[in-house]
């Protein structure tokens, strides 16, 4: 790989890392700041936190294909750098938010700028030979996992100082990455692979209709939706769930998220490539979903907080899923549609992220409110198990489809 490409790969990985740190750093303190700004208790904060998740994901769902198509037309560099600058301003806005209304505005803007994850994936596809895409997408997943080690750990520590401090730290990290990208990130999308921008393709429905032409993409996308819905139980409810079930503090919440992030990063680096090479992308995704389901079932019934840490190793194996699914879909489309595919993938993930807090958070609030007839915080993980089962069955029943180039086990 040329030196310029190696530099670009490092920047893409670093961008995902910084985004994950910024996302993870605020998770331990989000319940606290919602309770503070809304003057409410935990059950109501859980419900409000769900709506914050919905607005974030809804904006990301609507803008994912738009941002992806802009990347296919104008290149990855301006889209990614613009999003990084926006993230820095947005985290600062949320840090200074004087009311819940401003927090909702901040989460909506975060959804817009968070749609840059699609162009980052497309840039990685630009830089990767087809047979290396699952491994390189695994590097992105590994960076996200490392970010989840650093982010919640820092957020838990800063959260002990005050609920706003992590937002300021996230703003500074995003600004630093933007400045680094100005100097270090070259354009990865070749001029000959660019195509005209079309509004009819720059929306979720248009992208769906365009990608129908490529056999085998939509079944994987369907499975991806259900897996994203299952996996979103963690960002949507983990902080609220662990407070309700185990009375954890922000520091312990941050430590738990940091540990699972570390384990997932190690899995991405040392396990994903080997497993995919041995059994293929499709079977690797199935193994990851099965491991994730076992973790969901365990968390459904746990009553002792320290036992959570015993299941985190198994939970980390679900890091096999998304790199494998991304690799499966990427092999099924040509070079001039990679940005569109990644933007559509971002919309699929965002659709799951819309549904997750809309379903999980009200259920958790209902089963943990002070006057609940039957207290059952694990309800959200029971629901996640059902969603993961749909994803697993879809992959098991999916037919093989043409790939660019052919791969084994897919």
C-alpha positions in Angstrom: 0.0 0.0 0.0 1.4 3.5 -0.9 2.5 5.7 1.9 -0.2 8.2 1.2 -2.8 5.5 1.5 -1.3 4.3 4.7 -1.6 7.8 6.1 -5.2 8.0 5.0 -6.0 4.7 6.6 -4.5 5.9 9.9 -6.6 9.1 9.7 -9.8 7.2 9.1 -9.1 4.9 12.0 -8.2 7.9 14.2 -11.4 9.7 13.1 -13.5 6.8 14.2 -11.5 6.6 17.4 -12.0 10.2 18.3 -15.7 10.0 17.4 -16.1 7.0 19.7 -14.3 8.7 22.5 -16.6 11.7 22.1 -19.6 9.5 22.1 -18.5 7.3 25.0 -17.2 10.1 27.1 -20.7 11.6 27.7 -22.5 8.3 28.3 -21.8 7.9 32.0 -23.1 11.5 32.7 -26.1 11.6 30.4 -28.6 10.4 33.1 -27.2 13.0 35.5 -27.4 15.9 33.2 -30.9 15.0 32.1 -32.1 14.8 35.7 -30.4 18.1 36.4 -31.7 20.1 33.5 -35.1 18.4 33.6 -35.5 18.4 37.4 -36.8 14.8 37.2 -36.1 11.4 38.7 -34.4 8.4 37.1 -37.5 6.8 35.5 -38.5 10.1 33.8 -34.8 10.7 32.8 -34.8 7.3 31.2 -37.8 8.2 29.1 -36.3 11.6 28.2 -33.0 10.0 27.4 -34.9 7.7 25.0 -36.3 10.7 23.1 -32.8 12.2 22.9 -31.6 9.0 21.3 -34.6 9.1 18.9 -33.9 12.6 17.7 -30.2 11.9 17.2 -30.9 8.7 15.2 -33.8 10.2 13.2 -31.6 13.0 11.8 -28.8 10.5 11.1 -31.2 8.2 9.3 -32.5 11.1 7.1 -29.1 12.5 6.3 -26.9 9.4 6.0 -27.6 8.8 2.2 -27.3 12.6 1.6 -23.8 12.7 3.1 -22.8 9.4 1.4 -23.9 10.7 -2.0 -22.0 14.0 -1.4 -18.9 11.9 -0.7 -19.4 10.0 -4.0 -19.7 13.3 -5.9 -17.2 15.6 -4.2 -14.9 13.2 -2.4 -14.5 12.0 1.2 -12.2 14.7 2.5 -14.5 17.8 2.5 -17.4 15.7 4.0 -15.4 14.2 6.8 -13.5 17.4 7.7 -16.7 19.4 7.7 -18.4 16.9 10.0 -15.5 17.0 12.4 -15.6 20.7 12.7 -19.4 20.5 13.3 -18.9 17.9 16.0 -16.5 20.2 17.9 -19.0 23.0 17.9 -21.9 20.7 18.8 -20.3 19.2 21.8 -19.4 22.7 23.1 -23.1 23.7 22.6 -24.3 20.7 24.6 -21.7 21.5 27.3 -23.2 25.0 27.7 -26.8 23.9 27.3 -29.0 25.8 29.8 -32.1 23.6 29.3 -33.3 20.3 28.0 -34.4 22.1 24.8 -30.9 23.0 24.0 -29.8 19.5 24.7 -32.3 18.2 22.1 -30.9 20.7 19.6 -27.4 19.5 20.3 -28.4 15.8 19.8 -30.1 16.7 16.5 -26.9 18.4 15.2 -24.9 15.4 16.5 -27.0 13.2 14.3 -26.3 15.3 11.3 -22.5 15.4 11.8 -22.5 11.7 12.9 -23.6 10.8 9.4 -19.9 11.2 8.5 -19.3 7.6 9.7 -20.6 6.5 6.3 -18.0 8.5 4.3 -15.3 7.2 6.7 -16.3 3.7 5.8 -16.4 4.6 2.1 -12.9 6.0 2.4 -11.7 2.8 3.9 -13.4 0.9 1.0 -11.6 3.2 -1.4 -8.3 2.3 0.2 -8.8 -1.4 0.5 -8.5 -4.3 -1.9 -11.8 -6.3 -1.9 -10.2 -9.2 0.0 -9.0 -6.8 2.7 -12.2 -5.0 3.3 -13.5 -7.1 6.2 -10.1 -6.7 7.9 -10.0 -3.0 7.4 -13.6 -2.6 8.5 -12.4 -4.6 11.5 -9.8 -1.9 12.1 -12.6 0.7 12.2 -14.5 -1.5 14.7 -11.3 -1.8 16.7 -10.9 1.9 16.8 -14.5 2.3 17.9 -13.8 -0.3 20.6 -10.6 1.5 21.8 -12.6 4.8 21.9 -15.1 3.1 24.1 -12.3 2.1 26.4 -10.9 5.6 26.7 -14.1 7.6 26.4 -16.2 6.1 29.2 -13.2 5.9 31.5 -12.5 9.6 31.0 -16.2 10.4 31.1 -16.6 8.5 34.4 -13.7 10.4 36.0 -14.8 13.8 34.7 -18.4 13.0 35.6 -17.3 12.9 39.2 -16.3 16.6 38.8 -19.5 17.6 37.0 -21.9 16.4 34.3 -20.8 19.1 31.8 -17.1 18.5 31.9 -17.1 15.5 29.5 -18.9 17.5 26.8 -16.1 20.1 26.9 -13.5 17.4 26.6 -15.3 15.9 23.6 -15.4 19.3 21.9 -11.6 19.7 22.3 -10.9 16.2 20.9 -13.1 16.8 17.8 -11.4 20.1 17.1 -7.9 18.6 17.5 -8.8 15.8 15.0 -10.2 18.4 12.5 -6.9 20.3 12.6 -4.9 17.0 12.2 -7.1 16.0 9.2 -6.5 19.3 7.4 -2.8 18.4 7.3 -2.8 14.6 7.1 -5.9 13.4 5.2 -5.6 13.2 1.4 -8.6 12.6 -0.9 -9.2 8.9 -1.3 -12.0 8.9 -3.9 -10.5 8.9 -7.4 -12.0 11.3 -9.9 -12.8 8.6 -12.4 -15.0 6.8 -9.8 -17.1 9.9 -8.9 -20.6 10.3 -10.2 -23.1 13.1 -10.5 -25.1 14.0 -7.4 -28.8 12.9 -7.6 -31.3 14.0 -5.1 -33.5 11.0 -5.8 -30.6 8.8 -4.5 -29.7 11.1 -1.6 -32.4 9.9 0.7 -33.0 6.5 2.4 -35.8 5.5 0.0 -33.8 6.5 -3.1 -30.7 4.7 -1.8 -32.8 1.6 -1.1 -34.2 1.6 -4.7 -30.8 2.2 -6.2 -29.2 -0.7 -4.2 -31.9 -3.1 -5.1 -30.1 -3.5 -8.4 -27.2 -5.3 -6.6 -28.2 -8.9 -5.7 -27.8 -9.9 -2.1 -27.5 -6.4 -0.5 -31.0 -6.0 0.9 -31.1 -9.3 2.9 -27.8 -8.4 4.6 -29.2 -4.9 5.2 -32.3 -6.4 6.7 -30.2 -8.6 9.1 -28.1 -5.5 9.9 -31.1 -3.5 10.9 -32.3 -6.2 13.4 -28.8 -6.6 14.8 -28.4 -2.8 15.2 -31.7 -2.7 17.0 -30.4 -5.4 19.3 -27.0 -3.9 19.9 -28.4 -0.4 20.5 -29.7 -1.7 23.8 -26.3 -0.7 25.2 -26.0 2.9 24.2 -29.7 3.5 24.7 -30.1 2.0 28.2 -26.8 0.8 29.8 -26.3 3.8 32.0 -30.0 3.8 33.1 -30.1 0.0 33.4 -27.1 -0.3 35.6 -28.3 2.5 37.9 -31.7 0.9 38.2 -30.5 -2.7 38.6 -27.3 -2.3 40.6 -27.3 1.4 41.8 -24.0 2.0 40.0 -22.2 5.4 40.0 -20.9 7.2 36.9 -17.4 5.9 37.7 -18.5 2.2 37.7 -20.6 2.8 34.6 -17.6 4.3 32.9 -15.3 1.4 34.0 -17.8 -1.2 32.7 -18.0 0.5 29.3 -14.2 0.9 29.2 -13.7 -2.8 29.8 -16.1 -3.9 27.2 -14.6 -1.5 24.8 -11.1 -2.9 25.5 -12.3 -6.4 25.0 -14.1 -5.5 21.7 -11.0 -3.7 20.5 -8.8 -6.8 21.2 -11.4 -8.9 19.5 -11.4 -6.7 16.4 -7.6 -6.7 16.2 -6.8 -10.4 17.0 -10.0 -12.3 16.3 -12.1 -10.8 13.4 -9.5 -11.2 10.6 -8.7 -14.8 11.6 -12.3 -15.9 12.0 -13.4 -14.3 8.7 -10.5 -15.9 6.9 -11.3 -19.3 8.4 -15.1 -19.4 8.2 -16.1 -16.5 5.9 -17.9 -13.3 6.5 -21.4 -14.7 6.8 -20.5 -17.4 9.3 -18.4 -15.0 11.3 -21.4 -12.7 11.6 -23.6 -15.6 12.7 -21.0 -16.6 15.5 -20.9 -13.0 16.7 -24.7 -12.7 16.9 -24.9 -16.0 18.8 -22.3 -14.8 21.3 -24.2 -11.5 21.7 -27.5 -13.3 22.3 -25.9 -15.3 25.1 -24.8 -12.0 26.7 -28.2 -10.5 26.4 -29.9 -13.5 28.1 -27.4 -13.3 30.9 -28.0 -9.6 31.5 -31.8 -10.2 31.4 -31.6 -12.2 34.7 -28.6 -10.9 36.6 -29.2 -9.5 40.0 -25.6 -9.1 41.2 -23.6 -6.2 39.7 -20.1 -7.8 39.7 -21.4 -10.8 37.6 -21.8 -8.4 34.7 -18.0 -8.3 34.3 -17.9 -12.0 34.0 -20.0 -11.9 30.8 -18.2 -9.0 29.1 -15.7 -11.3 27.4 -18.5 -13.2 25.7 -20.3 -10.0 24.8 -17.1 -8.6 23.2 -17.3 -11.4 20.6 -20.2 -9.7 19.0 -17.6 -7.4 17.5 -17.5 -10.0 14.7 -20.8 -9.0 13.4 -20.7 -5.5 11.8 -17.3 -5.8 10.0 -18.5 -9.1 8.5 -21.8 -7.6 7.4 -20.1 -4.5 6.0 -17.7 -6.7 4.1 -20.6 -8.8 2.7 -22.5 -5.7 1.4 -19.3 -3.9 0.1 -18.5 -6.9 -2.1 -21.8 -6.7 -3.8 -21.6 -3.1 -5.1 -19.1 -1.4 -7.6 -16.6 1.3 -6.7 -18.8 4.2 -7.7 -21.5 3.2 -5.2 -19.4 2.6 -2.1 -20.3 6.0 -0.6 -24.0 5.4 -1.3 -23.8 1.9 0.3 -22.1 3.2 3.4 -24.5 6.1 3.7 -27.4 3.6 3.3 -25.7 1.4 5.9 -25.6 4.4 8.2 -29.3 5.0 7.7 -30.0 1.4 8.5 -28.0 1.7 11.7 -29.8 4.9 12.5 -33.2 3.3 11.8 -32.3 0.8 14.5 -31.1 3.6 16.7 -34.5 5.3 16.3 -36.4 2.2 17.2 -34.2 1.2 20.1 -34.7 4.1 22.5 -38.3 4.4 21.4 -38.9 0.8 22.5 -36.3 0.1 25.2 -36.4 3.3 27.2 -40.1 3.4 27.8 -40.1 -0.3 28.7 -37.2 0.2 31.2 -38.9 3.2 32.7 -42.2 1.3 33.0 -40.6 -1.7 34.8 -38.4 0.5 37.1 -40.8 3.3 38.1 -41.4 3.6 41.9 -44.9 2.2 41.7 -44.1 -0.7 39.3 -46.1 -3.8 40.1 -43.3 -6.0 38.8 -39.8 -4.6 38.8 -37.8 -6.0 35.9 -34.8 -4.0 34.6 -33.8 -6.9 32.4 -36.8 -6.5 30.1 -34.7 -4.5 27.7 -32.2 -7.3 27.2 -35.0 -9.8 26.7 -36.3 -7.5 23.9 -32.8 -7.3 22.4 -32.5 -11.1 22.4 -35.6 -11.3 20.2 -34.3 -8.8 17.8 -30.9 -10.6 17.5 -32.7 -13.8 16.8 -34.4 -12.3 13.8 -31.0 -11.2 12.5 -29.5 -14.6 13.0 -32.3 -16.4 11.3 -32.1 -14.0 8.3 -28.4 -14.8 7.8 -29.0 -18.5 8.2 -31.7 -18.5 5.5 -30.0 -16.0 3.1 -29.0 -17.3 -0.3 -25.5 -16.7 -1.7 -25.2 -13.7 -4.1 -22.6 -12.5 -6.7 -19.6 -10.7 -5.2 -16.8 -8.5 -6.4 -14.7 -10.6 -6.3 -16.1 -14.0 -5.1 -15.3 -14.9 -1.5 -15.7 -18.0 0.5 -18.3 -18.6 3.2 -20.5 -15.7 2.2 
